[in-house]
């Protein structure tokens, strides 16, 4: 195709828009019913193979990218990524969930909820940054986990990535409608179609569907144009945010902060688990690695810079809202607009609504861009049909993958309310970030063919102890939020397991450009905080999460397992060529 990747001699030129069976099911297992029955009969052996096998950096950077037939265009720098950070994060979370969680769970202590979530998110940012520099591909956490934890762990994560992508876009689109009605000075559900369906799914939202369609159309056209639009919209949104903070404190009443903890510490962490959604999206920056001119410099600047500033902004915005209005009076759908109206600044409600709409629009824009790249790399590995991996030769964007996410998101946004979506989304996000921290520890302390088996067994045992003690801490908190005896067992276990990795195991890999500091302590703390926040969510979120996981597993054993097995056993490029190509693509190399 004449791609910049230099594969034009190996891949025959094909039309982008094609619909043959080979484009969706090219693997040997799906050629006919006979080969499929043979594949199913070998399911156990194939599962063991996929469970134990690992990809490698060069394979993710070079080999899998062939599946897209064309390269994505390298057109982004650290400035673009920083604004992508703002555009992908600041949206429905801060403008909608702040009011909801302050009203029902945290009260004025919502500022502590944002601080706790922000610190946990920053730990995950460190992990993402190291991986994105070492493995600069569009797959993000899916690619990183394939390398360190294997295909099966990557698949479970891939399913949650797709779930997060679809539900996240749907949630933001629903919130967009709420703020649009506020701008029109109408009740929040007045533009939705009322039906007799079950509560939580009975308000149809055609506006959300239209907004998703427009955002994805822009993202499909060009990454560079999307970046420019995001920069303009985010700049305007930043002005509005500064106004919210300054004007909010100008009309602050310290009496509104009392009682500061009306629902106790449990409410703070319950809210923190939900508002974690407000920090979701920073991983979008990692998926832009293939389109970044200098990943080793631009990604750390974009990720760490934007997330540090966003954490401060969120805490200030939450505090200003809590001081403007009593938590019992905060509106759950359009909190900031109603708060300004309550202090006599009725005109400000329209400015806030415009800013919120711009923020949510950029979240949808950047989300459409990043989600498609996740999906495309998942398709490159044949976890889903490789047709979704194709990159358009003119736009340099994965149009098919964008359409998949957009159509699914639009369908869910049409029916589901924001609170139903946010709790499930938080479980998926926290689970992915926890897995990323585990993968970072594995990457530092285990290298195939080098690490002695006794050290590998020690690492596995200590990692299981870190996870188990973190889960026990979360469970004890849920059962006895005012107790303390259980922590005298669970916290020391976590500490000793982390100390064991630090003292008893030598690091097998040193990052060549930038690495997470204080390993293993920061990744281990990330595991603990993510699991703790997961445990703070309600039972309904885990029931939905469990049902979605069952559906993923059924799909895996009937399709994904066999497709990835066939893909993994195809002839590959020689290792020496992969390493050379990986260095040319921007990876520091193995």
N, C-alpha and C positions, 0 to 999 in steps of 0.2 A: 504493500500500500504506500510505499515511499515514506514510512514513518521515521521519526527521528530515532527510534530505537534500533534501526538498522536490521529489521527483519524482513524487508521487502523481497529478498532473495529466497526466503524460506516459506513465506506464506503467500499463496496465490491470491490475486486481487479478487475480491468478492463485493457484491452490492451490500450496502448496509442493511437495507430493509429486505429481509428474507425470512421465510416462515417454514422451512422444511423440517422434517422430523430430526434430521441430523444436527440442526442448529439448536434443538432443544434437548435431544437425547442421543448424543453421539457415542456414548459409551457402549462397550461390547455387551454389557449385561442387559441392555434394553433394545437390542437389535430385533429380537422376536420373543415370543412367549417361551420358547425352549431355553434360550440363554437367560431369560429372567428367572425361570424355575431353577436353573442351575445355580444362579447367583443366590437365590433364597436358601437353597440347600447348603450353601457354604457360609451362611450368615454368621455363624459362631466364629469360624476361623477368620473371616474378614473383619469382624468386630475386634478380635484380639490384635490383628495386624494394625488396625487404625488406632486402637487404644495405646499401643506401644510405640508406634512410629512417630517421628518428628520431622518437621520441615527444617529448612535452614535459611539463614539470612539471604544468601545469594539466590536460592530458589524463589523466595518471595519477591525479591527485587527484579529478577531477570526472567526466570522460566515462566512464572504465572502471568506476567504481563503480556506474553505473546497471545494469550487467550483473547485479549481486547483488540488485536489486529492493528490498532493505531495507538500512538502515544497521546496522553493528555499533554496540553501545552504548558511549558514552564514559563509562567508569566507573573508570579507572585513574589513579594519580598516581605521583610519583617513588618513593614508598615501595614501592608494589606492584612497580614495575619493578626496583628494587634487589633485592627478594626473588625476583623472577622470574629475575634474573641468577644468584643463588645456586642457585635451584631447577633452572634449566636447565643449569647447568654442572657442579656438584659431584655426581657420581654414579659410574657404572661406571668412568670414566677413572681417577680417582685411586685408587679402591679395588681395581680389578682390574689395569689396565694397568701400574701402578707395580711390582707384583710381577713381572709377566711380563717387562717390559723391564729391570728391575734384574737379574733372574736371567740373561737371555739376551744382553743387548746392552750395558748401561751400567755395571753394578755400582753401587757407592756414588755414582758420578758421575751417577746418575739425577737428583739435585738440579739439576745443571747442565742436564740435558735439559729439565726443567720450567722452568728459568729462561729458556733459549733459546726454548722454545715460547711462554712467557708474554710475552716481549718482542715476538715476532713477532705474537702475537694482539693485543697492545695497539696495535700499529701499525694493524692492521685495524679495531680498535675506533674509532680516531680517524676513519677513513674512513667507517665506518658511521654514526657520530654526525652528521657533517656532512650526509650524504645524508638521514638519517631526519628531521632538522629541516626541511630544504628540501622534501622530498617525503614527507609523512607519510601513507603508505598501507601496506596490509597486505602488499604484494608484496615488500618488502625489496629485496635485491640484484637480483632480477629486474626490478623497476620501475626501479631506478636505472640498470641497464645498458641498458634499452630507451631511456631518455632520452639517454644519452651515447654508447653504442656501437652502438645499433641492434638491430633485431629478431633477426637471426641470432645475434649474440653473446649476446643475452638468452636465446634458445632453448637454446643450448648450456649456458648457466648454469642455466636452468630445469630442464633434464634432470638436471644434477648436483645441483640443490637437491632435486628429487624423489628422486633416488638417495640423497642424504645423509639425507633425512628418513626414508625407508623403512629403509635399512640402520642408521641411528643408533638408531631405535626398536627394531629387531630385536636389535642388539648389547646395548643396555641391558637388554632383557627377558631375554636369555640370561644376562647377569651377575646379574640379580635371582634367577634360579633357583639359581645357584651359591652365593650368599650365604644363600639360604633353607635350602639343605641344610646349610650350615655352622651356621646357627642351630639346626637340628635335630640337630647333631652326627653327621651322616652324610657319606659320601664325596660329592665334588662332583657326580658324574654319576649318583648313585643314584636320583634322581627323573626321570631322562630315560629314554626308551625306546630300547634298543639294537637296531640293525638291521644289515643286511649292505650298506648303501649305502657309497659312497666315503668314505674317511677325511676328517673335517672336516664331513661332512654325514650321518653315520650315527647321531647321537644326537638323537632327536626330543624336543622340549621343549614339552609341552602347557601347562605352568605359565606359560611365557613368553607363550603365546597368551592365556591367561586374564587375565594382568596387563595386557596391551595393551588388551584389550577393556574392562576396568574403567576404566583411565585415560582412554580416549577417550570413554567414556560420561559421565564427570564433565565433561570438556572441552566436550562437546556441550551440556551442560545450561546452563552460564553461565560467562562469563569471570570475573565477580566472585566467584562461589563457588569457582572453581578457584584464584583469587588467594588467597582466605582459607585454603583447605586447604594451598596451597603455603607460605604464611607460617607456619602452625603446624608443618608438617612440617620446613621449613627451619630454624626456630628450634630444634627438637629436634635436628636434624642438626648444627647449629652447636655445641651443647653436647657432642655426641659427638666432633666434630672437635677441640675444645679439649682434651677428655680424651685423645684419641689423641696429640696433640702433647705435652702436659704429661707424661703417663705414659710416653710413648715416650722422652723425654729423661731422665726419672727412672731408666729402666733402660738407658740408653745405655752402650755400650762403644766407646770410640774405636778399639780394635783392629779392630773390624768394618769400619772405613773403609779398611783397608789390604788389598790395593792399591786406591787410589782410582779408577784408570783401568785396570781389568783388560783392557778391550777397546779401549783407546785412544780418541782423539778421534772416530774414525769411529763407534765404538759409541755415543758420546754423542749425535751428531747423528742416527744411525739411530733411536735411542730417542726423540729429540726429535720426529722426524717421526711416530712412532706415537702418543706421548702427547699430541700436538697435539689428538687426539680428545677429550682431557680438557677442553680449552678450548672445544670446539665447543658451540654452543648460545647463546652470547652474542648472536648475530645474531637470536635469537628476540625479543629486546627490540624490535628495529627493526620487526618485523612487527606489534607491538602499537600502532603509532602511531595507527591509526584509532580505537583505543579509549582513547587517552590524553587526559586533559583539557587538558593544556598541553604539547604535544610539544616546543616549543622550550626549555622549562625542564626537564621531567621526564626526557626521553630522555638528555641528557648526564649528569645526576645518576645515573640508573639504570645506564647503560652503564659510564661511566668509574669510578664509585664501586665497583660490584660487582666489576669485573674487576681493579682494582688490589688489592683485598683478597684475591680468589681466588688471584692469582698468588703472593702472600706465603704464604697458607695451603698451597698445593700444595708449595712449596719446603720449608716446615717439616715437612709430613707425609712427604715423600719422604726428608728427612734423618733424621727420627726412626726411620723404618722401617730405613734402612740402618745406623743405629747400634744398633738392637736386635738385629739378626740378620745373620749373614754372608750376603753376596749369593748365594752358592751354595746356601744353605739356605732362602732366601725362597720361599714357596709361590706358584706362578704364578696360582692361581685365587682364593685367599682370603688374601692376603698378611698383612694386619694381624691378622686373627683368629689365624692360626697363629703369628705373631711374638709376640703377647702370651702365647699358650699356652707358647711356648718359654722365656719369662722367668718362668714360674711364675704368671702371672695368667690362669689358665684361665677364670675367670668373665668376664674382660674381653672374651674372644672373642665372647661372646654380645651384649655391649653394642655392640661394633664391628659385628657382623653386623646388629643392629637399626638402627644409624645408617646403615650402607651401604644397607640395604633402604629406609630412609626417603629417603636421597639419591637412589637410583635411581628411586624412586616419583615424586619431584617432577620429576626429569628427564623421565620419561614423561608426567607431567601437563602440564608446560609445553611439552614437545615436541609433544604432541597439539594443544595450543592454537595454537602458532606454525606448525607444519607445515600445518595446515589453512588458515591465512591466506595462507601462501605459495601453496598450491595454488589457493585461491580466486582470487587475483589473476592467476595464470597462466591460469586458465580465463576470467577476465574478458577477457583479450587473445585468447581463442580458440586458445591454444596446445594446450589440451586442451578437450574439449567443455564449453560454457558452463553445462551443468547443474551442474557442480561449483563454479560461482561463486555459486550461490544462497545467500543468508543467510536463515535461518528468522525469520519475523516475531516470534515470541514469545521465543525464546532469544537472538536477535541473534547467532547463531553459524553458521558455514558447515558444517552437518551433513554434507552430501554429500561435501565435500572431506575431512572428518575420516574418514568411512567408507572412502574410497578409500585413504588412507595407512594406516589401521589394518589393513585386510584384507591389503594387500600386505606390510606389516611382519610381520603374524602368520604369513603363509605362509612367509616367509624365516626368521623366528625359530624356526619349528618344526623346520627342517632344519639351519641353518648354525651353525658354531661361532664363538666370539667373535674368534679370531685371524684367521679368513678375512674377517670383516666389517670389523675395525678398520683393516686396511691399505688396503682399497679406500676406506673412508670417509675416511681421511686424505688420499688423493689428491684426492677430490672437494672436500673442505673447503679444502685449500690452493689448488686451482685457482680456486675461487670467490673467495677472499680476494685472490688475485693480480689477478684481473679487476677487483675493486672498487678496488684501488689505481690501476690503469690508468684506470678510469672517472673517478676523482677528479682525476687530472691533466688528462684531457680536459675535464672540467667547468670547471676553473679557467682553462685556456689556450685553449679554443675555444668560441665562441658563433656559431651559424649566423647568417649575414647580417651579421656584424660583423667577425669575424676575417679578415684578408686571406689569400688563397690561399697566398702564399709562407710565411706564418707557419704555416698548417695543414700544409704539406709538411714544414717544419722539425720541427714537433711530432711528426708521424708518424715521420719518420726517427730522431729522438732517442729516441722511445719504443721503436722496434724495436731500437735499439742497446742501450738499458737492458735489455730482455728478453733479447736475444741474449747480452750479456756476462754476465748473471745465470745463464743456462742454461749457458754455457761454464764459469763458475766451479763450478757444481754438477757438471757432467760431469767436469771435471778432478779435483775432490775424489773422485768415485767411482772414477776410474781410478788416481789417484795420491794417496792420502790423506796420505802423508808428504812429498810434493813441495811445491815453492814457486815454481818458475820460471813456471808457467802463470799464477799469480795476478798476476805483474808485468805481464801483458798484460790479463787480464780485469777486474781490479779498477780499474785506471786508466781503462779504457774506460767502465766503469759510472760512475765519478766524473765523467769529462769529459762524458758524455752528460747526466747530471743537472745539471752546471754549465752546460751549453749551454742547457737549458731555463730555468734560473734567470737567466742573463745575457742571452740572445738573444731571449727571448720575454716580452712583457708579459702579466700576468694579465688575463684578459678578464672575470672574474666575481669579485666579493667577497661572501663569505657575509654574510647580513644579521643573523644572530643569533650563530652560533658556527661556527668553521671549524678545520680541521686546521692546527696550527702548523707552521712550517718547511717550507712547500711550496716547491719540489718534493722536498726531501730526504727527509722522512718517508715519503711515498707511494712514492718510488723505492726506499727501503730496504725497505719492505714487499714490493714486487715481488721484490727480490733474496732476501730471507729466505724467502719462501714458495716460490720456485722452488728455492732451495738445499735446503730441507727435503723438497720433492717428490723431488729427485734422490737423497736419502738413503734412499728407500724401495726395496724389492726389486723385481725384474723382474716377479714375479707380480702385484703390485698394478697395474702399468702395463698388463699384458696384459689383466687384468679391466677396467681403466679404458678401454682401447682398444676392447674388445669392446662394452662398454656404450655408448660413443660412436658406434660403427657402428650399433647398434640405434636410437639416438636420431636419427641422420641419415636412416636409412631411414624412420622414422616422420615426420620433418619433411618430406621430399620427397613423401611420398604423402598426408600429411594436414595437418600443422601449417602448411606453407608456404601452402597454398591457403585454409585457414581464416583465417589472420591477414591474408592479402592482401585477402580479401573484407571482413573486419572493418575494415581500415584505409581502405577506399574507400567505406564507408558515409557518409551525410551526418552532419556533426558539429555540435555546438553552436557558435555564433559565438564567436570568440576573446574578445571583451569579456565575454561571459557566463561563459566558462570561468574567466577571471582573477578575476572577482567571486566566483564560487562557490568557487574554490580558496582564496581568502583566508578565506571563511567556514568552510571545512573545516579550517583550522588551518595551511595552508601559508603561508610568508612571501610567496609570489607570485614571479613571474619577475623 
